[in-house]
Amino acid sequence: MAPALITDDTANKVVAKANGSSETAGVTPLQAISQGVCLPGIPNFNAFEKQRQWMLEHMAGAFRVFARKGYTEGMSGHISVRDPEWSEAFWTNPLGRHFGLLRASDMILVDYDGTPIGGNRSRPANAAGFLIHSAIHRTRPDVIAACHTHSPFGKAWSSFGRPLEMLNQDVAYLYGDAQAVYSEFGGVVLGEQGREEARRMAEALGPRGKGMVLLNHGLLTVGGTVDEAAFLHCLMERACEVQLQVEAAAANGLEKKLISDKDAKFTFDMASDPETLYWEFQPDLEYEDEMCGGAFRK
């Protein structure tokens, strides 16, 4: 039976979960950035229905943040969130509805065959989006959420088919094999050709990829929460904008100075864990919640 949406319970327990990626003073990255009391961890839930509703609200909020930042392009762009109960099904947005209008109740649950099995079935999902996201979720069981848009600076930088350079602290969140490049473009991702294209995209992302530049196409990010994937998408889009500005300055003779591997890795280890990246998105989400009066939660 397909899941129904229910209202979240504010009594859900929030706990701080340890992350073993940091060795600095024996603290987690979230503890390291918190001067004083530590920010709480990612919420835990005692029922799938509560977790599902929370995930869908954050998903809808992420779309509205993307809209406010200018990532819309007609019907292009999609976010997927793996269902907490049915692991071989994921939620995605309805085709042809503006990011800035999306609500939790608008989302569609589709299985790996592309069949809508829950949620809002008054509109179809995006077929190209289904192929891309289903390939990612099949290949990477650890991925809970994936974001893909045709954002302007992501599209511009994608025309080079190059990874972003370690130009500043923020882009170091994608250091090493956390960043990938898909160096092919086979046209719009539809039909059997599109299915094969999507499979190659998922393969190019690799087992530890968090963000990927898609040649002549745009950006794709993934995460253990939709918040993590959405924040990385915003970070990557801004990093593309900065990279393009730096390239223009370098073309006029200014020398680029990159962060060393040692310092980039330290920054990555101390800032790019799931809990910290979840929290990095909360300011934008809270702002959007305030601006729209919580409309995306409905």
N, C-alpha and C positions, 0 to 999 in steps of 0.2 A: 504494500500500500504506500502511495506517495506521501511524503511528509507535508503537514500543513504548517502555516506560520502562526506563531502565538506570541503574545507579549512577553518581553523579557522580565525577569525577576531581579529587582535591585539588591536582593539579599545574597546573590551569588558570591561565593568566597573568592577573594583575590589573594594569591600567594606569590611570593618571590621565588623563582626557580633558579637553582644554581646553573651556571654555564661554565664548563671546564676549559673554554678556549683561552682564557686569560691567566697568566701566571703572575701578574703584577700584584705583589703584596697579598696574594692569596684571596683576592676579591674578584667578583664578577665584573664585567664591563659596566653593568647598570649601577652596581655599588660604587665603582670607581668614579662615575660621572656625577653621582649624588653626593653633594657636600652636606652631610647631616643625615636625616632619615632617608632611607632608600625609597625611590619610587616603587610602587607595587608591581608585581610581575603581570604576565598575560593572564587574564581571568580563566579560572577553571569552572566547569559547570557540572551539575549533578544530573542533567537530563539532556538528551540530544536536542529536544525541542528548544530549550533555552539557548543552547550553544548555536543552533542553526539561526535563530532569530537575531542573535547578537552578530553573527557573521554577516547576515544579509543586510543588517542596518549599517555595518561598517563598509560593506561593499557599495551600497547605494551612496553613502557619504563620500566614498572615494571617487565615484563618478562625478559627484557635484564639485569636488575639489578640482578634478581634471577639467571640468567645464569652466570653472572660474579662472583657471590658469591658461585656458585657450587651446586645449588639446583636441577639440572636436574637429571633425572633417566629414560632413555629410553623415552617412550611415557607417563609416569606418570606425574601428576601435571597439575593444571588448575587454572585459574582466571576467575571469572564471574563478569560482571558489568550490573546492571539493566538498561534497556533503560530509558532515561528521559521522553520519550513520551508514550511508551507502557510499562506500569508498570508490566505486566505479561509476559514479555519477557526479556531475558538477553543475553549479548554478551559473547562469550567464544572463546577459542583458537582452531585452527584446529588440529586434531589428527596427530601426527607423524612429526610435524615441531619443530625444536629446538627453545627453548626459546630465544636464542641469535640472531635469525634471524627474529623474529616476527615484523610485522609492523601493523599500525592501520588498513590498508586495508585487512589484513589477517583474521580478526575476523569474527565470525559467529554469527548471531542473531537467537536464538531459542526460541520458546514459551514453556509454561509449559507442553505441551504434547510431547516436544522433536522434534517438526517439525522445520526445518530451514526455516526462513521467511525473512531473509535479510542478507546483507553482502556477504562474500566469501562462496560460496557453492560448490567450486571445491574439497573440502575435507570434511570428516565428522567431527563432534565433538566427544569428548571422551564420550562414553556411561556411564561409571562409574562416570565421572565428572558431566555429566548432572544430574544423579540421586542425587548426593550429593548436588550440587548447587541449583537445583530446589527445593529440600526439605528445604534448608536454606532460599531461597527467599520466598517461600510460607509461612513458619512459621514466618519469621521475616520481615514484610513490611518495617521496618526501615533500613534494610541492603541494601546498594547500591552495595557493592562489597564483594566478598569472595575469599580467596586465600587458596589453598591446594597444598603442595608439599611433596615429599618424601626426604626431606633434611636430611643429614647424622646425625646430632646431635639430630634433632627432632625424627628421627626413633629410635636412640639409647635410648633416654630418655623415649620414648613412651613404651618401653618394661617393664617399671616399673608400668605403669598405675597410676602414681601419679602426682599431680599438682606441678608446680614449686614453690619453697619456696621463701619467701621474703628475698633473700640473699643480694640484693644491690638495689640501687636507680632505676636502669632501669627496673627491673622486677616488681617493684611496680606499673608500668603503667598497670599491669594486676592484681591489688589487688582485693581481695574479689570475688564477683560473676562476675567480668569481665573475670575470668579464669574458665574454665570447663575441665572436664575429661570425655571422652567417654570410659567406662571401659569394652567394649565388642569388640570382633573381629570375624566377621562372614565370613571372606574370601573376595575375590575381590568383589567390589560392582557392581554386574550385576544381571539382571533378577529380578524375584519377591523377592527373598531373599535379593538382593541388594537394592531394593526399600524400603523394610522394615528396612534394616540396615540404609539407608540414613535418613529415618523418625526418627529413634531413635537417630541418630547423632544430627539432628536439635533440637530434644526435649532436649537432654543432654546439648546443648549449652545454653539453657535458654533464658529468655527475655532480659537479660543485658550482656550476654557473648560476649567478644571480641576476645578471643583466646581459643583454645581447644586442648588438647593432646588426640590423638586417639590411643588407645591401639594397640601396634604391627603394627602401620600404619604410623603415622607422625603427622603433625600439621595442624590446620585450623584456619584462622583468618578472621574477618569481619570488615567492617567499613562503614561510611557514604560517603567515597570517596575511590577510588581504592588506592590512596596514603596512606590513613590511614590504610587500610587493609594490604597493602604491607609493610609499615614500621613496623607494629605490627608483621608481619611474620618474618621479619629480626631480630627484637628485641627478639622474642620468640626463634628463632633458636640459637641466640647467648646466650640467657639465659640457654638453654638446654646444650650448650657446657660448660658454666661456672658451672652449677649445677653438671654435670658429673665430672668436675675437683675437685669441692669441695667435692663431695662424695668420691673420691679417697683419698683426703687428710684426710677426717674425718675417713676413714677406717683405717688410720695409726695413729689414736689417737688425731688428732687436733679437737678442739671443734668448732662447727658452732655457730655463733652468728647471729640471725635473726633480721631484722628490726621490731620494735614494731608495733602493729596494728595502733596506733595513728599516727606514723610517715609515715607508708605505706599509710594510707588513705590520709594524707595531701599531700604526693607526687602524689598520684593518682588524687586527686582533682585539683592540680595545674599543671598537666602535661599530663593528658590523656583525654583531651577534643578534639572534632573533628578538630578544627582549628590548635591546636598545633601539633596534630599527622599528619595532612596534611603537615605542614611545616617540621616536622621531616624527611619526605621522600624527600623533595626537593633537599638537597645536593647530594644524590645518583642519583636522576633523572637528575639533571643538569650535573653531572659528566658523566653519560652515554650518554647524549645528545652531550656533547663535544667530547667524545671518538669515537662515531659512526657518527659524523657529521649530527645528526638529522635524521638518516635513519629510525628510528622507527616511525616517524611522517607521513610517506608516506602512 
